[in-house]
Amino acid sequence: ADLGSGVLHWSVDNYGNGRTPIMGGIIAAFQGHHAAPWTITERGFCNNVWKLCIPFGIPTVAAITALTGPMTSMFFTVFCMMEILSQELHKWSHMSAKEV
C-alpha cells in the first residue's frame, strides 16, 4: 500500500493539472493540498476518507471475496482498509499532538 500510494502521490504532485483527462480531479486535490495543507485537519473522518472508499470500499472487497479464496480475500480486505485509513493518518501528520 505504501509503495502504491507513494508512486501515485509523486506522479500527481509532479505531472498534470485539474484539466488533465480522467485524473484531473485527483491531481487538483493533491496539488491543492500542498498549497493549503492545514485544510485536511478541518475535515471530519467521513469527509476525509470517503473518496478512497470508492476504489477501496465494499464493492471492491466484495468482488475480491467472490473471486478468490479466504486468505487472498483477507489480505485484500486488510489492504483496502489500511489504504482508506492512511488518509486519516495523513491528516494526523498535519496536526499537533494535542489535536490528535
Legacy VTK file of the C-alpha trace (Angstrom):
# vtk DataFile Version 3.0
C-alpha trace
ASCII
DATASET POLYDATA
POINTS 100 float
0.000 0.000 0.000
2.827 2.398 0.830
4.608 1.877 -2.489
1.403 2.266 -4.488
0.403 5.380 -2.536
3.902 6.791 -2.921
4.002 6.325 -6.687
0.521 7.804 -7.103
1.327 10.737 -4.806
4.624 11.507 -6.555
3.082 11.335 -10.031
0.064 13.552 -9.318
2.221 16.054 -7.424
4.538 16.454 -10.383
2.520 15.897 -13.546
-0.712 17.298 -14.940
-3.279 19.713 -13.536
-7.003 19.954 -12.869
-7.772 19.807 -16.611
-5.905 16.534 -17.185
-8.328 13.914 -18.589
-9.501 11.214 -16.151
-7.049 12.082 -13.339
-7.663 15.856 -13.260
-9.797 15.856 -10.109
-7.279 13.768 -8.184
-4.368 15.882 -9.442
-6.124 19.115 -8.439
-6.864 17.739 -4.956
-3.286 16.591 -4.366
-1.717 19.793 -5.649
-4.270 21.891 -3.732
-3.366 20.029 -0.550
0.231 21.154 -0.913
-0.876 24.762 -1.371
-3.060 24.643 1.798
-2.133 21.528 3.839
-3.918 22.631 7.023
-7.354 22.272 5.424
-7.191 18.480 5.800
-7.175 18.930 9.586
-10.574 20.630 9.477
-12.369 17.618 7.978
-14.290 15.014 9.945
-13.431 11.336 9.464
-16.125 10.542 6.867
-15.467 13.713 4.883
-11.765 12.898 4.906
-11.875 9.275 3.722
-14.976 8.995 1.521
-13.149 9.422 -1.794
-10.927 6.439 -1.003
-13.988 4.324 -0.231
-14.906 4.424 -3.918
-11.915 2.438 -5.216
-11.155 0.536 -1.989
-14.578 0.128 -0.352
-17.241 -2.541 -0.109
-17.753 -3.190 -3.866
-14.041 -3.890 -4.368
-13.767 -6.081 -1.289
-16.972 -7.941 -2.256
-15.650 -8.584 -5.780
-12.310 -9.859 -4.465
-14.104 -12.081 -1.958
-16.316 -13.551 -4.689
-13.361 -14.238 -6.982
-10.711 -15.540 -4.565
-10.189 -17.820 -1.604
-10.388 -16.819 2.053
-6.706 -15.982 2.589
-6.460 -13.793 -0.516
-9.743 -12.189 0.407
-8.499 -11.411 3.933
-5.259 -9.941 2.566
-7.054 -7.590 0.184
-9.672 -6.645 2.778
-6.937 -5.548 5.199
-5.045 -3.849 2.354
-8.135 -1.857 1.339
-8.949 -0.899 4.938
-5.395 0.323 5.510
-5.438 2.283 2.264
-8.605 4.065 3.404
-7.248 4.695 6.902
-3.979 6.062 5.503
-5.861 9.260 4.629
-6.833 9.767 8.276
-3.274 9.015 9.403
-2.058 11.574 6.875
-4.441 14.111 8.427
-2.942 13.412 11.844
0.537 14.152 10.474
-0.594 17.736 9.903
-1.951 18.125 13.460
-0.267 18.863 16.754
-0.106 16.143 19.421
-2.839 17.916 21.407
-5.203 17.945 18.417
-4.840 14.242 17.677
LINES 1 101
100 0 1 2 3 4 5 6 7 8 9 10 11 12 13 14 15 16 17 18 19 20 21 22 23 24 25 26 27 28 29 30 31 32 33 34 35 36 37 38 39 40 41 42 43 44 45 46 47 48 49 50 51 52 53 54 55 56 57 58 59 60 61 62 63 64 65 66 67 68 69 70 71 72 73 74 75 76 77 78 79 80 81 82 83 84 85 86 87 88 89 90 91 92 93 94 95 96 97 98 99
